Amino acid sequence: MSASEIRELLKLIDRPEIISFAGGIPDPDFFPTAAIARAYEKVFQSNTGAGGALQYTISEGYGPLREWIAGYMARKGVRAGMDEILVTSGSQQALEFIGKLLIGPGDLVAVTKPTYLGALQAFSPYEPTYVSIAMDEDGPVLAELEEALAAKPKFLYLVPDFQNPNGTTVSLERRHAILEMCTAHGVPVVEDAAYAELRYEGEFLPSLAGIDAARNGGSPTQVIHCGSFSKTMVPALRVGWVAAPKAAVERMVLMKQAADLHVSTINQIVMHDIVGSIFDSHVKRLRGAYKERRDAMLQALADFAPEGVTWTRPQGGMFVWIELPEGMCGVTLLERAIREVNVAFVPGAAFFADRSGRNTIRLSFSATPPERIREGIRRLSTLVRDALPVAA
Amino acid sequence: MSASEIRELLKLIDRPEIISFAGGIPDPDFFPTAAIARAYEKVFQSNTGAGGALQYTISEGYGPLREWIAGYMARKGVRAGMDEILVTSGSQQALEFIGKLLIGPGDLVAVTKPTYLGALQAFSPYEPTYVSIAMDEDGPVLAELEEALAAKPKFLYLVPDFQNPNGTTVSLERRHAILEMCTAHGVPVVEDAAYAELRYEGEFLPSLAGIDAARNGGSPTQVIHCGSFSKTMVPALRVGWVAAPKAAVERMVLMKQAADLHVSTINQIVMHDIVGSIFDSHVKRLRGAYKERRDAMLQALADFAPEGVTWTRPQGGMFVWIELPEGMCGVTLLERAIREVNVAFVPGAAFFADRSGRNTIRLSFSATPPERIREGIRRLSTLVRDALPVAA
C-alpha cells in the first residue's frame, strides 16, 4: 500500500453513495462558520486597514496568537515563553520540522505499534529506522519501551490522547513512567496532542509536556509538544504550533523561513480572533456532538459485529480500531467494502512502521451522522461475516 | 552574516523613523483589499455553505485555481496539464521541494552571482555545493555557464526577470542560448518567475518554460517553473505554484502531503476568485505605481550618488543593485546607515553563494513612496561620501 493511501481514500468521500469511515476529518456541519466569517470581516473593517493582515509577517508567527497559545499551554501546566512557540502550517508541519531537526539517515526513531501514518510520512524522508513498540490499553508496553530506549533512539513519538489510529489513551500512571524512562535515557518525547481536547468521558489527563514541566519548575525540557486547531476549530486555515525548548524553536524558525516563510498572516489573525472568543464553548459543543457518534458506532458494533471481531472503546477523539479475525486482510476487505457495500475505511497496516497489523482497520466516526454510522457498521459487519469462511 | 538576515531586517521596517529599502516586499497600499474582502465574504454567503472552504482538501491544490494557473501558463505559451501543476505555500515552498527532490549532500547546484537569498536558504539544508556563475547585463555569462554545466550540476537556478537581488533581466538571445546549453548537458533549469509580471518598460520576454515548450510541442521538458501571487496580488495568503513534468509533480505532491497536507483551502478559493476577476487590471495598476518608484530611485541616484558608486537600471521588479567603491563593505555601511541616517537595505554579500560581493548592496524601491525614496537615497549618498576616505 502506497504512501498516498490516505490521500487517495479522501477522494472517495465525495461520492455520495459511500459511507466513509476513512478520513480522520472533522464534520464541516460543526465548524464555527459564523465566527470565522465575522473574523475575516473584522480584518477588513479594522481602523488600521487590512494591509498588515495581507502582508508578509515574521516566521515565528503572529504575536497575539503565540501569546494565546502560551496562555493555553499555561492552563495545561506548561510554561512556554513566546520564543518557545512556533506557529506551523498545521501540526503536520511541526512533525516535518522535527524530522528535519532530529533525524539523520539510519537514526532510530521509536514509535508505537500502530502509530499515526502522517507522522511516518513526515519522518520517513529523513530515512530513520523505526523501532515499533507494542501497545496495551494503557499505552506503550513499558518492557518494550525500555528495550527501545536502550537502543538510544533520537526521540519517542507518541499521541497520548485517543490515538490516531487506535483510539487508545495513555494512562496517567503510564505517562509518568514513560517520562521517567525517557528522562533516564535522555530521549526526547514528541507529544502529538491533536485530539487532546476531544474527550467524551473520564477525566482530562495532564499532557506529557505538563508532567515534564511540573518536574522542572514549569518549563518542559524533555518534551516537544505539537498542537493543532484543525480538530478543535477548522483544518482549512492550516494553523498549528510546536512548543519546545528555545534552542529547538530557534532552529525550527529558520526551517520555517526556508520552507514557506510563514503561516498565512490573515489566517493567523482570524484564528486568534476565534480562539479568543469561542474556543471553550465551541470545543464543549464538539464534545457533545462527537460523543453521540462514538456512542452510535460502539452500539452498532455491539449489535452487528460478528464473532471474532474486537474493537477499542475510545474515551475521545475520532477513531475506533477494529481487529478482524486472524488471517483476514484489511486491504482485501476495503476493496470488497467499496465495491460491494459502499463503505470505506483505512486498512490498519498503513499505521505500522513494521508493516504488521494486516488484520486491523481504522474506523473514523467523526464525519458521519449517527444513523449512517449504524447503517455503515451493519453493512460492514455483513461483509465481514460473509468473508469469514473464505478467510478461515 | 547569518541566514536570518532578511528576517531580522524585516523587523526594522516597523520602526517609523527608518526609511527601509530592505524588504523585497510589495506596498500594502497597493493591495487589492476590496476584492479580497469581497471574495472572503462570498465564501461565507455561498449557497453550498462554507464547509468545503474550511475543510481539508487534496494536496495538489484547489482544482479551479490549478485550472486558472494552467490557462495563465498557456497564455505564456506553456501547455501544463492539471497533473503538471502543484499549488504551494508561496514559491518559497516550491524551491524547498525542488531542493528536497533534486539535491543530495555534495551535489552541485548552479546559481548566478548574485542569486536570490531565499533560494539559497531553501536549497542549503540539502547540502549542495554551489557553483556560482558571473552575470553581465544580459544574464549569466555563457562561458562560465558552459564550464558550470560541464561539471553536471543537478540543476541551474535562475530568476530571468528583474532578478532579486540585482534587477537584471536575461535577454531573449541569452535565454535561447541558456536553454540550448542546458538541454545539451541534460541539466534542468529551475525558473523563478516571481517578478515576471512587473515590467515597467520594454517588451515582455517569453519565459524559459515557454521557450522550452515551443521547442517540444507545447510542454516543457527541461524547465521547472515556479510562480507566485505574492508580488502580483498579496503575500499573506501564501499561494504560489510549481509547474513541472508530471513525474516531478507527482513526487512533490507527496512532499506537500508530508510537509503540511495542503495550502489553506479558503485562501486558494479566495485567490482563485480574485485572479479570475482582477488579475490583468490589478497588475497593470501595479506596473504604473512601481514604475514611479523605480524612476524616483534612479533619478535620486543620478542626482546624489557620489563618484565611484554604480547601479543597475532594472526594467521591472523591485530592486536596484548598487556597487560601492572597491574596498567598501556593505555590512559596515548598513550598520552605520541604520545608526546614523535611519536608512536600511540588505548588504549584497548575502546573495552570493561564494560570499563574494562584499562591496554590493540591494535597494528595494517597492514599499516606499517616491519622496521618501529620494530622501533615503540622499541620506545614504551622504553617508557613502562620508565613508569614502575611511574606506580608501
Interface residues (C-beta under 8 A of the other chain):
Chain A: A3 S4 R7 L10 K11 G23 I25 P26 P28 D29 F31 T33 I36 A37 Y40 E41 F44 G49 A50 G51 G52 A53 L54 Q55 Y56 T57 I58 S59 T88 S89 G90 Q92 Q93 E96 K100 G118 Q121 A122 S124 P125 S230 V234 P235 A236 L237 R238 V253 L254 M255 Q257 A258 A259 D260 L261 H262 V263 S264 T265 I266 N267
Chain B: A3 S4 R7 L10 K11 G23 I25 P26 P28 D29 F31 T33 I36 A37 Y40 E41 F44 G49 A50 G51 G52 A53 L54 Q55 Y56 T57 I58 S59 T88 S89 G90 Q92 Q93 E96 K100 G118 Q121 A122 S124 P125 S230 V234 P235 A236 L237 R238 V253 L254 M255 Q257 A258 A259 D260 L261 H262 V263 S264 T265 I266 N267
